[in-house]
Amino acid sequence: MNTEKSRALFEEARKYIPGGVNSPVRAFGAVGQTPRFMEYAKGAYLYDADGNKLLDYVGSWGPAILGHAHPEVVEAVRDACLRGLTFGAPTELETELAKQIVEAVPAVEQVRLVSSGTEACMSAIRVARGYTGREKIVKFRGCYHGHSDGLLVKAGSGLLTGSVPDSAGVPKGYAETTLLAEFNDWGSVEALFSAHSDIAAVMVEPVAANMGVVPPEPGFLEGLREITKRHGALLIFDEVITGFRVSYGGAGSYYNVLPDLVCLGKIVGGGMPLAAYGGLREIMQTVAPLGPVYQAGTLSGNPVAVTAGITTLDILKNHPEIYNQLEQMGAVLEQALRAKGLTVNRVGSLLTAFFTDGPVRSYGDALRADTDRYARFFAHMLEHDIYVAPSQFEAMFLSADHGEDVIRRTVDVIEAMEL
């Protein structure tokens, strides 16, 4: 595969951008390669600067559930751009998207639009603290909720990839308000509530997807719901990845467990920079200008991004068969990877093949994965023009454009690899 132009672009980027990338995992450091620089995308494919056509299982890390450059979404965005890129004032579109979210996600009665998943999670934490009058937050090792200071404690995704357990520049005081539990370990949660009376909230990815995909064990989410209610704390679902992906109503609907607050991103913006947090009306009315919890953003509710979100959610709502297709194609891919002796975790169109023996149900289990073997897997797939995540600790994302022919081609490449 020719990569000459990508290599040159990477060298140029490193002169002006730290590490040459604007998000660490894109640097391909965990797989020992040079990142591919993309020029455009269509359907299930990416096209890089060297003219290579790559079958894409990253999907911009989740937003591209309809495939890249869906014609209805692109047309709607183009029309929105012609009306102006940003106003810094309310629009009817914001209310329309908020209404779609409220109608789709059972736990959400009111919602505030923001610009990124990090911002949504950071804001939800602030709301939880303001509503309860408490300071401490429980999170789970290996779960990632964005790069705000208080949540960069044993986080997942890029931090796992780079073997960095915390981040420099985070004041000790912030970290001390974050309590760590083990995902799928009910005892670790009970122990924290026994030791601390000032827990404001438990924040969790209902399906962990930043230490690789790790589904909740039966009863785990239900247990979190019960213990938070019992102790007067809030339950926050970080559905930046799972929202509108595992089902139209998100993971709360999928597992029939309703949190107090929900963070959304990626799909909710249709591929544009947009996210949201929402929940029970009583809680959300603590947010300014109604209440004392301050949060603001110049580009929050940006009309172009909101238009992309509205159009994407409309398509998903009107075509529920998309979720059936994603489930079927995901099952075929899972079977092929299992046949190679890999440990595979999958929830619908989210999937990770772990290069380890035995089940992966926690951060510790994920860390046993052989990252060198994963790097060889990544290289094999890329040599056959298939683009998967450049990290063992990420998910493969399927889209509506990953039809039978695309999956069959992928299975053939998997079957041909030597592990």
C-alpha positions in Angstrom: 0.0 0.0 0.0 1.4 3.4 -1.0 1.6 5.7 2.0 4.2 8.2 0.8 1.9 11.3 0.9 0.5 10.4 4.4 4.0 10.1 5.7 4.9 13.5 4.3 1.8 15.1 5.7 2.4 13.6 9.1 6.0 15.0 9.2 4.6 18.4 8.3 1.8 18.2 10.9 4.3 17.4 13.6 6.0 20.7 13.1 2.8 22.6 14.1 0.6 20.2 16.1 1.8 18.2 19.2 2.5 14.7 18.0 1.1 15.7 14.6 -2.5 14.9 15.6 -5.4 16.6 17.4 -6.4 13.5 19.4 -3.7 11.1 20.6 -5.0 7.7 19.4 -4.9 9.0 15.8 -1.1 9.0 15.9 -1.0 5.2 15.4 1.7 4.9 18.1 0.1 1.8 19.6 0.3 -0.1 16.3 3.8 1.2 15.3 2.6 2.8 12.0 2.2 6.1 10.4 -1.3 7.5 10.5 -3.2 7.7 7.2 -4.4 11.2 6.3 -7.9 11.1 4.9 -9.3 13.2 2.1 -12.9 12.2 1.9 -15.3 9.4 2.8 -18.4 7.9 1.3 -20.6 5.1 2.6 -18.5 2.4 4.3 -15.3 3.7 2.8 -12.5 6.2 3.5 -10.2 7.6 0.8 -6.8 8.6 2.0 -4.3 11.2 0.6 -2.4 8.4 -1.3 -5.5 7.3 -3.2 -6.2 4.2 -1.1 -9.8 3.1 -0.6 -10.2 1.8 2.9 -13.2 -0.2 4.3 -13.9 1.7 7.5 -14.7 0.1 10.9 -13.9 3.3 12.9 -16.7 5.5 11.6 -15.2 8.6 13.1 -15.3 6.7 16.5 -19.0 6.2 16.3 -21.0 9.0 14.7 -21.2 7.5 11.2 -24.0 5.0 11.9 -25.6 5.8 8.6 -22.3 5.6 6.7 -20.2 8.5 5.6 -21.7 11.5 3.8 -25.3 10.2 3.8 -27.0 12.2 1.0 -29.9 13.4 3.1 -27.7 14.6 5.9 -25.3 16.3 3.5 -28.1 18.1 1.7 -29.6 19.3 5.0 -26.3 20.6 6.2 -25.6 22.3 2.9 -28.9 24.1 3.2 -28.3 25.1 6.8 -24.9 26.5 5.9 -26.5 28.8 3.3 -28.7 30.3 6.0 -25.6 31.1 8.2 -23.1 29.1 10.2 -23.7 30.5 13.7 -26.0 33.0 15.3 -25.3 33.0 19.1 -29.0 33.2 19.5 -31.9 30.7 19.9 -33.3 28.9 16.9 -36.4 26.7 16.4 -34.0 23.9 15.3 -32.6 23.6 18.9 -36.1 22.9 20.2 -36.8 20.4 17.5 -33.6 18.4 18.3 -34.3 18.7 22.0 -37.8 17.3 21.4 -36.5 14.4 19.4 -34.1 13.5 22.2 -36.8 13.8 24.9 -39.1 11.6 22.9 -36.5 9.0 22.2 -34.6 8.7 25.5 -36.9 7.6 28.3 -34.8 9.1 31.1 -34.7 12.6 29.6 -37.3 15.2 30.3 -35.2 18.2 29.5 -31.9 18.6 27.6 -29.2 21.1 27.1 -27.1 21.1 23.9 -23.3 21.5 24.0 -20.5 20.9 21.6 -18.6 17.8 22.7 -18.9 14.7 24.8 -16.3 16.0 27.2 -18.4 19.1 27.8 -21.6 17.0 28.2 -20.0 14.8 30.9 -18.3 17.7 32.7 -21.6 19.6 32.8 -23.6 16.6 34.0 -21.2 16.2 36.9 -21.6 19.8 37.8 -25.3 19.5 37.8 -25.2 16.4 40.0 -23.0 18.2 42.5 -25.2 21.3 42.4 -28.4 19.3 42.8 -27.2 17.1 45.6 -25.0 19.5 47.4 -22.3 16.9 47.5 -18.8 16.7 45.9 -17.6 13.2 45.3 -18.1 11.3 42.1 -17.8 7.5 41.5 -16.4 6.4 38.2 -15.1 3.1 37.0 -11.5 2.1 36.1 -11.1 2.0 32.3 -14.2 4.1 31.6 -13.5 7.4 29.8 -15.8 10.4 30.1 -13.7 13.0 28.3 -10.7 15.0 29.3 -12.0 17.3 32.0 -9.8 17.4 35.1 -11.8 15.5 37.6 -12.5 12.5 35.3 -8.9 11.8 34.1 -8.4 9.2 36.8 -7.6 5.7 35.5 -9.5 6.6 32.3 -9.7 4.5 29.2 -9.2 4.9 25.5 -6.2 7.0 24.6 -4.8 6.8 28.1 -4.8 3.0 28.0 -3.3 3.1 24.5 -0.5 5.3 25.7 0.0 3.5 29.0 -0.7 6.7 30.9 -2.8 6.2 34.0 -3.5 9.9 34.7 -2.7 13.2 33.1 -0.1 15.8 34.1 -1.7 19.1 34.9 -4.6 17.8 36.9 -4.6 19.3 40.4 -4.5 16.8 43.2 -7.7 18.3 44.6 -9.7 17.4 41.6 -8.6 13.8 41.6 -9.4 13.4 45.3 -13.1 14.1 44.6 -13.2 11.2 42.1 -13.7 7.7 43.7 -12.7 4.6 41.6 -14.7 1.4 41.4 -14.3 -1.7 39.3 -16.6 -2.1 36.3 -18.9 -5.1 36.8 -17.7 -5.5 40.4 -20.7 -4.7 42.6 -18.7 -5.1 45.8 -16.4 -2.3 44.9 -19.4 0.1 44.6 -20.9 -1.0 47.9 -17.6 -0.4 49.6 -17.3 3.2 48.4 -20.8 4.0 49.5 -20.1 2.5 52.9 -17.0 4.6 53.3 -18.3 7.9 51.9 -21.5 9.8 52.8 -20.9 12.6 50.3 -21.2 10.9 47.0 -23.1 13.1 44.5 -23.3 10.7 41.6 -22.1 7.5 39.9 -21.0 8.0 36.3 -20.8 5.0 34.1 -20.6 4.0 30.5 -23.6 1.5 30.5 -21.6 -0.4 27.9 -17.9 0.3 28.5 -16.4 1.1 25.1 -13.1 2.8 26.0 -11.2 -0.2 27.4 -12.6 -2.1 24.4 -16.2 -3.1 24.5 -17.2 -4.5 27.8 -21.0 -5.1 28.4 -22.5 -4.9 31.8 -23.0 -8.1 33.7 -26.6 -9.0 34.4 -27.8 -7.0 37.4 -24.9 -4.6 37.4 -26.7 -1.5 36.0 -29.8 -2.4 38.1 -27.6 -2.5 41.2 -26.2 0.9 40.4 -29.7 2.2 40.1 -30.8 0.8 43.4 -27.7 1.9 45.4 -27.8 5.5 44.1 -31.5 5.8 45.0 -30.9 4.4 48.4 -28.1 6.8 49.2 -29.6 9.9 47.6 -27.0 10.1 44.8 -27.6 10.5 41.1 -26.9 7.9 38.4 -25.4 9.3 35.2 -25.2 7.2 32.0 -22.4 8.4 29.7 -24.1 7.4 26.4 -21.8 9.4 24.2 -21.0 6.2 22.3 -24.1 4.0 23.1 -26.7 6.7 22.6 -28.8 6.0 19.4 -26.4 3.1 18.6 -27.3 0.1 20.7 -30.9 1.2 20.2 -32.8 4.3 19.2 -33.5 4.9 22.9 -29.9 4.2 23.9 -28.6 1.8 26.5 -31.0 2.9 29.2 -33.8 1.7 27.0 -31.9 -1.3 25.8 -31.2 -2.6 29.3 -34.4 -1.1 30.8 -32.5 0.9 33.5 -33.3 4.6 33.7 -30.6 6.9 35.1 -31.1 10.4 36.4 -28.9 12.1 33.8 -27.8 11.0 30.4 -24.8 12.3 28.3 -25.1 12.1 24.6 -22.7 12.8 21.7 -21.4 11.4 18.4 -24.6 10.1 16.6 -26.8 12.8 18.2 -24.8 15.4 16.1 -24.8 13.4 12.9 -21.1 13.7 12.6 -20.9 17.4 13.5 -19.5 18.7 16.7 -22.5 18.5 19.0 -23.4 16.7 22.2 -26.1 17.0 24.9 -26.8 16.2 28.5 -30.3 15.8 29.9 -32.4 14.1 32.6 -35.3 14.6 34.9 -36.9 18.1 34.7 -36.4 18.7 38.4 -32.7 18.2 38.1 -32.2 20.0 34.8 -34.0 23.1 36.1 -31.0 23.7 38.4 -29.1 24.8 35.3 -28.8 28.5 34.5 -30.7 30.7 33.7 -33.3 28.9 35.9 -30.9 27.7 38.6 -27.5 28.1 40.3 -25.6 25.6 38.1 -23.8 27.6 35.5 -23.0 26.3 32.0 -22.8 28.2 28.7 -21.3 27.9 25.2 -21.1 30.3 22.3 -21.5 27.4 19.8 -23.9 25.4 21.8 -26.9 24.5 19.6 -25.0 25.5 16.5 -27.6 25.5 13.7 -25.5 23.5 11.2 -24.7 20.8 13.7 -28.2 20.7 15.0 -29.5 20.2 11.5 -27.2 17.2 11.0 -28.4 15.7 14.3 -32.1 16.2 13.4 -31.7 14.6 10.0 -29.8 11.7 11.3 -32.2 10.9 14.1 -35.2 11.3 11.7 -33.6 8.6 9.5 -33.0 6.3 12.4 -36.5 6.7 13.8 -38.2 6.1 10.4 -36.0 3.1 9.5 -35.9 0.9 12.6 -34.7 -2.0 10.3 -31.3 -0.3 10.4 -30.8 -1.7 13.9 -31.8 -5.2 12.8 -29.3 -5.1 10.0 -26.5 -3.8 12.3 -27.3 -6.7 14.8 -27.2 -9.3 12.0 -24.0 -8.0 10.4 -22.3 -7.6 13.8 -23.1 -11.2 14.7 -21.5 -12.4 11.5 -18.3 -10.5 12.2 -18.3 -11.7 15.8 -18.5 -15.3 14.7 -15.6 -14.9 12.3 -13.4 -13.4 14.9 -14.3 -16.0 17.5 -13.4 -18.7 15.0 -9.9 -17.4 15.1 -9.8 -18.1 18.9 -10.2 -14.5 20.0 -12.3 -13.2 22.9 -15.0 -11.1 21.4 -17.4 -8.7 23.2 -20.2 -7.2 21.2 -23.4 -5.2 21.8 -25.2 -4.6 18.5 -22.9 -2.7 16.2 -20.2 -2.2 18.8 -17.5 -4.9 18.9 -14.0 -5.5 20.2 -11.9 -8.6 19.5 -9.5 -9.0 22.5 -6.2 -10.8 22.0 -6.5 -12.6 25.3 -7.8 -15.9 26.7 -10.9 -15.9 28.9 -13.7 -13.4 29.3 -13.1 -9.7 29.4 -15.5 -8.1 31.9 -13.3 -5.4 33.6 -10.4 -3.1 33.2 -8.0 -5.7 34.6 -9.2 -8.3 32.1 -8.7 -5.9 29.3 -5.1 -5.1 30.3 -4.2 -8.8 29.8 -4.7 -8.4 26.1 -1.6 -8.9 23.9 -1.2 -5.5 22.2 1.6 -6.8 20.0 -0.7 -9.4 18.5 -3.3 -6.7 18.1 -0.8 -4.5 16.2 -0.2 -7.5 13.8 -3.9 -7.9 13.4 -4.2 -4.1 12.6 -1.4 -4.4 10.0 -3.0 -7.4 8.4 -6.3 -5.7 8.0 -4.8 -2.5 6.7 -2.7 -4.4 4.2 -6.0 -5.6 2.9 -7.5 -2.1 2.8 -9.6 -2.5 5.9 -9.3 0.2 8.5 -9.9 -0.8 12.1 -9.1 1.1 15.3 -5.4 1.7 15.8 -5.7 0.5 19.4 -6.7 -2.8 21.2 -8.8 -0.7 23.6 -11.3 0.7 21.1 -14.4 -0.6 19.4 -15.2 -1.6 15.8 -18.2 0.4 14.7 -20.6 -0.8 12.0 -22.8 1.4 9.9 -25.9 0.9 7.8 -23.6 0.7 4.7 -21.8 -2.4 6.1 -24.0 -4.8 4.1 -23.6 -8.5 3.4 -21.0 -7.9 0.6 -18.8 -5.7 2.8 -19.0 -8.1 5.8 -18.2 -11.1 3.6 -15.1 -9.4 2.3 -14.1 -8.6 5.9 -14.7 -12.2 7.0 -12.5 -13.5 4.1 -9.6 -11.2 5.3 -10.0 -12.4 8.9 -10.1 -16.0 7.9 -6.8 -15.5 5.9 -4.8 -14.1 8.8 -2.3 -16.1 10.9 -2.5 -15.4 14.6 
